[in-house]
């Protein structure tokens, strides 16, 4: 009786704490959104350019273009523009790209919280017991306290869309008994690749176990072929994808300090206001509501240079990524009969995160948002995960929330703790048997 009453009290306390955290995060994020999420502008400009039949990836502003394509942050002497989203992602913005920047910003802000709710509900639907559902809810709400979430809102970044796609992939793949859910998994996986081409690695494990996953692989291939036919027969889309490829090569040069191509560009004006954003009010809001957003570059090449004071070449970085992917996939193939379906799905997403960590292009704190679906997937099957690994995941979360000044690269350290812990969870045997008893 006492134990049952105590549990109810603890649940109420936790629920009140989660509500307080969510209210605090929303209020904080409302102020951050008012302070002009700069990266959103280049997505909007990219979508407008494509809608008007112009390639965005080497676009530089000209006075005769007016404010429609103006991005105050695209002001430099580089040939490549600051537009880095894929042509497909720009296509997704067509329905809203002609609205004012302020309206689009508000839509994205609301949509991000809607996506967070949908992601959380999706994993709750996959869970089998109260403990896992409570763990999912706590992780989702507490994740809004991470520096990654704050930077996502402050910059108006797109990586929650990637996390949403990961969730749809997981949700569909774990319920593939119904064909429409298999289509959800396949469509989500293909969209992930079209938004982030490096995500193609999520298909490698399923190709290796083709006999068990042929419906998913064939369905995904069919969707990708249909989109490829559309690109090949559309002059503009083909041009956009080719320019996107060449722009990425320039981005690698830029991020590796390897002499990116420069040119003389027209000076970009700094307007007093831009499509609903008054920059005087933006500055005033920043002074009245100062919010510190801390970011780290968690790439392996950044860590390597900090530790050795030497640069690792792009070729070496690529070879390291290929070698790591091959070794991990061989290990997965050997253990394939001992892995549960959810472990294979987790492994696929970890291959993507490994590719991102080994990327030669700097990843910023908002990239960390992409870990959320993998953490929630672990919460969904929490009773099968040893407590010491659960503790490691919690440590990683703590490191991504607090700025411990005595600890260098604390957020990056937290990400690598997640990477190693989740790989151990993915390869752990007998994950169909509880690792500890539920009380």
Buried (B, 14 or more C-beta within 10 A) or exposed (E): EEEEEEEEEEEEEBEEEBEEBBEEBEEBBEBBBBBBBBBBBBBBBBBBBBBEEBBBBBBBBEEEBEEEBBBBEBBBEBBBBBBBBBBBBBBBBEEBBBBEBBEBBBEBBEBBBEBBEBBBBBBBEBBEEEBBBBBBBBBBBBBBBBBBBBBBBBBBBBBBBBBBBBBBBBBBBBBBEEEEBBBBBBBBBBBBBBBBBBBBBBBBBBEBBEEBBEBBBEBBBEBBEEBEEEBEEEEBBBBBBBBBEBBBEBBBBBBBEEEBBEEEBEEBEEEEBBBEBBBEEBEEBBEEBEBEBEBBBBBBBBBBEEEEEEBBEBEEBEEBBEEBBEEBBEBBEEBBEEBBEBBBBBBBBBBBBBBBBBBBBBBBBBBBBBBBBBBBBBBBBBBBBEEEBBEBBBBBBBBBBBEEEEEEBBBBBBBBBBBEBBBBBBBBEEBEEEBEEEE
